[in-house]
Amino acid sequence: MVEFVRYQSAVPNRNGHFPGVFALANGLRHNGLLTPEDVRWHQEANRRTTAAYVDPTTVDPHCYDQTRNPGARAWFAADAVELLALTVPYLDLLDRYDVPWVQLTTRAPGRIVYRDGDQVVAVPHSYPDDWRFPAARCPSPSSAAVDDPRPRPQRSEARGAGGARSAGTSGTAHDARRLMQGDR
């Protein structure tokens, strides 16, 4: 069962991070790439979003601290239907400006450092302290290759920690609407 949804850049930024949907839209505006009409829409949409939903940093100023919580990122709760609906126009904006993005879904986004009824901020499972299996039970890649010389099949669907999966190399706002309507 999907519990969390994230929309993020399909490619990392210069710092190796994958900015989320709101950061991508803000980046378009900050870099002067939006039309005047889209600038007006974006400013109003950001005002509505800020008024309606908690900014996690106002509750925990350290939730995105890269020393305490390396790689922390926000995820929407899958049942936060109104918040997910609010993201669709942002995704439409990204589509109009050809900004590639992906939709990720998971049951376990990582070590949760902030939670409210609509969202979590979590440190991804990619850090060694979050690995749940004992090292002694994991076969080494070199011993597996010696034991079985056959070529390994390649999976076409990328999966991440906690069952996270990408909806493809880039999403569309239509894909986001389908998720909200339960067509998973």
C-alpha positions, -999 to +999 in steps of 0.1 A: +000+000+000+013+034-010+016+058+020+037+086+006+041+104-027+069+127-039+073+147-070+109+157-077+133+166-105+142+137-128+179+148-126+200+159-097+210+196-093+246+208-090+246+197-054+235+161-062+200+167-048+167+161-065+146+192-058+109+187-051+080+201-071+077+234-052+115+240-054+114+234-091+086+259-097+104+284-074+136+279-094+118+288-127+106+320-111+139+329-094+157+324-127+133+347-146+120+319-169+083+324-162+060+345-183+044+375-164+011+355-163+028+325-148+047+347-123+014+361-110-001+326-108+029+312-090+029+340-064-008+335-057-004+297-056+025+299-032+005+323-009-025+298-009-001+269-002+017+286+026-016+297+042-031+262+040-002+239+049+025+238+076+061+246+065+080+219+084+109+243+092+085+265+112+080+235+136+115+220+134+141+245+120+166+216+118+145+191+098+165+198+066+198+204+084+224+185+062+245+176+092+218+162+114+195+149+085+216+144+054+195+143+022+162+150+041+133+155+017+095+160+020+069+135+010+031+140+008+009+116+027-010+096+000-043+104+017-037+142+017-059+145-013-064+183-011-026+189-009-019+164-038-046+182-058-029+215-051+003+202-067-013+194-100-011+230-114+026+231-103+032+199-123+013+215-152+037+245-150+068+222-150+053+204-180+048+237-199+084+247-193+098+212-202+112+206-167+115+168-163+101+154-131+093+120-116+067+107-092+079+084-064+057+064-041+066+044-011+055+029+022+088+038+039+105+070+028+133+067+053+140+079+088+112+103+095+124+135+112+091+155+109+055+144+105+021+161+104-012+150+089-003+159+054+034+153+050+067+139+064+103+149+061+125+119+059+162+111+055+165+085+027+175+049+034+207+054+015+228+060+046+246+030+063+229+035+096+195+028+080+205-006+065+183-032+082+201-064+073+231-078+091+263-077+070+271-114+077+240-126+060+245-107+028+265-126+001+292-105-015+288-097-051+321-114-060+310-147-043+276-146-061+294-142-094+316-172-088+287-194-076+265-185-106+283-175-138+251-169-158+243-133-168+218-116-145+186-103-160+181-065-158+150-051-142+133-024-162+115-008-133+137+011-109+129+005-072+143+022-042+144+017-005+111+009+013+094+000-020+099+034-035+095+033-073+097+058-100+066+063-122+090+067-152+117+090-164+093+119-163+057+123-151+029+144-164+002+162-144-022+136-159-002+109-141-005+128-108-043+131-113-046+093-119-027+086-086-051+109-067-081+091-083-067+058-072-057+045-106-023+032-095 
